[in-house]
Amino acid sequence: MNNKKSAEFCLIAEGNYENVEEARHALVDPFIEEFVEKEGKFRIHNFDDIQATSGIPLGDLEIEMIERGVFEISCRSSALMLNLRKAEKLAETLRQQAMFDEISIEPLGYVKPVQITRMN
């Protein structure tokens, strides 16, 4: 059953970041800043309270370096499945933040990552 609607996806994000840690900051910082504006403060346990987009907590995202400047954003280690609809919503949110130059949606596991970092 290789149906796109039930398959798991990831985002491929390109940006001028030297390593996965810089890219992780680019991914999470806009969400944290917005959270602090609303709530007044941020603590590490708030990652699960922050919605990257509807149905996708920031704490469920992880980012992996595929090659220099190219990163995979997924929910690989989470119980959450990033289906095509959720991947499209997340990609649109990240495009609006303009922290990455290019963002595309690909089936999960289409490339082997070099370095992995979970959000929390």
Contacts in CASP RR format, 6 or more apart in sequence:
PFRMAT RR
TARGET T0000
AUTHOR 0000-0000-0000
METHOD contacts of the structure
MODEL  1
MNNKKSAEFCLIAEGNYENVEEARHALVDPFIEEFVEKEGKFRIHNFDDI
QATSGIPLGDLEIEMIERGVFEISCRSSALMLNLRKAEKLAETLRQQAMF
DEISIEPLGYVKPVQITRMN
4 84 0 8 1.000
5 83 0 8 1.000
5 84 0 8 1.000
6 83 0 8 1.000
7 83 0 8 1.000
7 84 0 8 1.000
7 107 0 8 1.000
7 108 0 8 1.000
8 74 0 8 1.000
8 75 0 8 1.000
8 81 0 8 1.000
8 82 0 8 1.000
8 83 0 8 1.000
8 107 0 8 1.000
8 108 0 8 1.000
9 74 0 8 1.000
9 82 0 8 1.000
9 83 0 8 1.000
9 84 0 8 1.000
9 86 0 8 1.000
9 87 0 8 1.000
9 105 0 8 1.000
9 106 0 8 1.000
9 107 0 8 1.000
9 108 0 8 1.000
10 72 0 8 1.000
10 73 0 8 1.000
10 74 0 8 1.000
10 76 0 8 1.000
10 82 0 8 1.000
10 87 0 8 1.000
10 105 0 8 1.000
10 106 0 8 1.000
10 107 0 8 1.000
10 108 0 8 1.000
10 109 0 8 1.000
10 110 0 8 1.000
11 72 0 8 1.000
11 73 0 8 1.000
11 74 0 8 1.000
11 87 0 8 1.000
11 90 0 8 1.000
11 91 0 8 1.000
11 94 0 8 1.000
11 103 0 8 1.000
11 104 0 8 1.000
11 105 0 8 1.000
11 106 0 8 1.000
12 66 0 8 1.000
12 70 0 8 1.000
12 71 0 8 1.000
12 72 0 8 1.000
12 73 0 8 1.000
12 102 0 8 1.000
12 103 0 8 1.000
12 104 0 8 1.000
12 105 0 8 1.000
12 106 0 8 1.000
12 111 0 8 1.000
13 23 0 8 1.000
13 27 0 8 1.000
13 63 0 8 1.000
13 70 0 8 1.000
13 71 0 8 1.000
13 72 0 8 1.000
13 73 0 8 1.000
13 94 0 8 1.000
13 100 0 8 1.000
13 102 0 8 1.000
13 103 0 8 1.000
14 69 0 8 1.000
14 70 0 8 1.000
14 71 0 8 1.000
14 100 0 8 1.000
14 101 0 8 1.000
14 102 0 8 1.000
14 103 0 8 1.000
15 23 0 8 1.000
15 26 0 8 1.000
15 69 0 8 1.000
15 70 0 8 1.000
15 71 0 8 1.000
15 100 0 8 1.000
15 101 0 8 1.000
15 102 0 8 1.000
16 69 0 8 1.000
16 101 0 8 1.000
17 23 0 8 1.000
17 26 0 8 1.000
17 69 0 8 1.000
17 71 0 8 1.000
18 68 0 8 1.000
18 69 0 8 1.000
19 65 0 8 1.000
19 115 0 8 1.000
20 63 0 8 1.000
20 64 0 8 1.000
20 65 0 8 1.000
20 71 0 8 1.000
20 115 0 8 1.000
20 116 0 8 1.000
20 117 0 8 1.000
21 117 0 8 1.000
23 63 0 8 1.000
23 65 0 8 1.000
23 69 0 8 1.000
23 71 0 8 1.000
23 100 0 8 1.000
24 63 0 8 1.000
24 117 0 8 1.000
24 119 0 8 1.000
26 99 0 8 1.000
26 100 0 8 1.000
27 61 0 8 1.000
27 63 0 8 1.000
27 73 0 8 1.000
27 94 0 8 1.000
27 99 0 8 1.000
27 119 0 8 1.000
28 47 0 8 1.000
28 58 0 8 1.000
28 61 0 8 1.000
28 119 0 8 1.000
29 99 0 8 1.000
30 97 0 8 1.000
30 99 0 8 1.000
31 50 0 8 1.000
31 52 0 8 1.000
31 58 0 8 1.000
32 42 0 8 1.000
32 50 0 8 1.000
35 42 0 8 1.000
35 46 0 8 1.000
35 49 0 8 1.000
35 50 0 8 1.000
36 42 0 8 1.000
39 46 0 8 1.000
44 120 0 8 1.000
45 120 0 8 1.000
47 57 0 8 1.000
47 58 0 8 1.000
47 59 0 8 1.000
47 119 0 8 1.000
47 120 0 8 1.000
48 57 0 8 1.000
48 58 0 8 1.000
48 59 0 8 1.000
48 60 0 8 1.000
48 120 0 8 1.000
49 57 0 8 1.000
50 57 0 8 1.000
50 58 0 8 1.000
50 59 0 8 1.000
51 57 0 8 1.000
51 58 0 8 1.000
52 58 0 8 1.000
52 61 0 8 1.000
52 90 0 8 1.000
52 93 0 8 1.000
53 86 0 8 1.000
53 89 0 8 1.000
53 90 0 8 1.000
53 92 0 8 1.000
53 93 0 8 1.000
54 89 0 8 1.000
55 80 0 8 1.000
55 86 0 8 1.000
56 75 0 8 1.000
56 80 0 8 1.000
56 82 0 8 1.000
56 86 0 8 1.000
56 89 0 8 1.000
56 90 0 8 1.000
57 80 0 8 1.000
58 119 0 8 1.000
59 78 0 8 1.000
59 118 0 8 1.000
59 119 0 8 1.000
59 120 0 8 1.000
60 75 0 8 1.000
60 78 0 8 1.000
60 80 0 8 1.000
60 119 0 8 1.000
61 73 0 8 1.000
61 74 0 8 1.000
61 75 0 8 1.000
61 78 0 8 1.000
61 119 0 8 1.000
62 73 0 8 1.000
62 74 0 8 1.000
62 75 0 8 1.000
62 76 0 8 1.000
62 77 0 8 1.000
62 78 0 8 1.000
62 116 0 8 1.000
62 117 0 8 1.000
62 118 0 8 1.000
62 119 0 8 1.000
63 71 0 8 1.000
63 72 0 8 1.000
63 73 0 8 1.000
63 116 0 8 1.000
63 117 0 8 1.000
63 119 0 8 1.000
64 71 0 8 1.000
64 72 0 8 1.000
64 74 0 8 1.000
64 76 0 8 1.000
64 113 0 8 1.000
64 114 0 8 1.000
64 115 0 8 1.000
64 116 0 8 1.000
64 117 0 8 1.000
65 71 0 8 1.000
65 72 0 8 1.000
65 113 0 8 1.000
65 114 0 8 1.000
65 115 0 8 1.000
66 72 0 8 1.000
66 111 0 8 1.000
66 112 0 8 1.000
66 113 0 8 1.000
66 114 0 8 1.000
67 114 0 8 1.000
71 100 0 8 1.000
72 109 0 8 1.000
72 111 0 8 1.000
72 113 0 8 1.000
73 90 0 8 1.000
73 94 0 8 1.000
74 82 0 8 1.000
74 108 0 8 1.000
75 81 0 8 1.000
75 82 0 8 1.000
76 108 0 8 1.000
77 118 0 8 1.000
82 90 0 8 1.000
82 108 0 8 1.000
84 105 0 8 1.000
87 105 0 8 1.000
88 105 0 8 1.000
91 103 0 8 1.000
91 104 0 8 1.000
91 105 0 8 1.000
94 100 0 8 1.000
94 103 0 8 1.000
95 103 0 8 1.000
END
